[in-house]
Amino acid sequence: MRARGTARVRWLTAAAASLALLLTGCGGDGGESDGTIRLRFQSLAWQKESVDANKELVEEWNAAHPGVQVEYVQGSWDSVHDQLLTSFEGGEAPDIIHDASDDLADFAYGGYLADLSGLLPERLTSDIPKQSWETTTFGDGVYGVPFLQEPRVLIANRKILEESDVRIPTADKPWSWQEFRQVTKDLTQKMGKGRYGVAWPLKEPVSVTLNLGLSAGGQLFHRGDDGRVTVDFTAGDAVVPGTIHDQVNVDGSASRSTLGMGGSDALPGFFGGRYAMVPLGFSYRQQIAQQAPEGFEWTVLPAPAGPEGPAQGVSPQTLSVSQDSAHQKEAAQFIDFMLRPQNMVRLAKGDWMLPTGTEALKDPALHTENDGWATGAALARDLRPAPAQSVRGYPEWKDKVATPAYQEYYSGAIDEEDLKERLVKDGNLVLARYQR
């Protein structure tokens, strides 16, 4: 009886599996039995305005394209790299992938992302500047469309600045790093004990340091004729970290307590008048606009500049297509729709960031003085690919080598020579494993 019962169970299981295949039709390759193509779009939008803009665009696409339907899938910036790696290896990756350009190198070289070179229309490729495309070009292929970018700016307490004698910088005439250091010393002296000219929230110190370092000639990563990347710490690489270190440990013009904070954590002290300025990403303006107490006046200033001018590195947000997608052409068409100029403006405003597209960047809404939009738009021309953009192994180098080294240097636990040795010696050991 037991043998007959087992055989019956096996027969029923097989029949159920066959029925499931019949019911799903072509679902395994992203389609339906009625011919409808179904794509999954994983978005990392998290602010309400941004989520709303993304969902609205998906709905508009679906209404206009009944034969190609897109499902909105919510992802998270906090876990996107590991989540994508797992989904790629498991064959469950979304068709359209929202990410950042500095996270793409390993996926592109690993064969997980589709080369978009022949899939995108000329309208889109010509609208986005060459320096932006460089952030998603690896080898001979293009593995993402850069669409939103975020410069670093100084968010300042307007009242404190106006009551001081410091020169107010503009996008055309920013402070030098040396002048910035002096300004924070002057402000600290005038503000009084327990208050500081600047607060550096550096819980994640690496991208801030490297991207701002471009203005001083810092590069850190150098690619040889053989294509291999090595780390070298030059005088230009020392300017930004040296300024921050000295503000904290020599001048006392930067708050030590904020070094382990994220940007949002520093805002209560900023609103309370404890810090005159906080260097933050451009999108933090939304939180400030929403959370600042009534009557609090703030302004947006350009980040300091060095010999290379106001240049700074950025890692734009990107849209990519999975190599395993059965409908790469349709996925690319959806990306083109999402990034039409008027739609790119909607996404930029939703995220309080800047579009990469030249037509979108012309929109008057992005050049108003309100909330510092004009200052950010004026900085767009000087944005460059982040130094780590195409470096394989960068995530591991950042987490295991650079983050703890910078954190210890900024706190005063190690000196510049120790910082250099760890970034270069330990860093090159990590990168070498990815370039065998």
ABEGO torsion letter per residue (X at the ends): XAAAAAAAAAAAAAAAAAAAAAAAEAAAAGBBAAGBBBBBBBBABABAAAAAAAAAAAAAAAAABAABBBBBBBBBAAAAAAAAAAAAAAGABBABBBBBAAAAAAAAAAGABBBAAAABBAAAAAABBAAAAAAABBEABBABBBABBBBBBBBBBAAAAAABABBBBBAABBBBAAAAAAAAAAAAAAAEBGBBABBBBAABAAAAAAAAAAAAGBAGBBBBAAGBBBBBBBAAAAAAAAAAAAAAAAAGABBAAAAABBAAAAAAAAAAGABABBBBBAAAAAAAAAABBBGBBBBBBBBBBBAAEABBBBBBBBBBBBAABABAAAAAAAAAAAABAAAAAAAAAAAGBBBABAAAAABAAAABABGGAAAAAAAAAABBBBAAAABBGAAAAAAAAAAAAAAAAAAGABBAAAAAAAAAAAAAAAAAAAAX
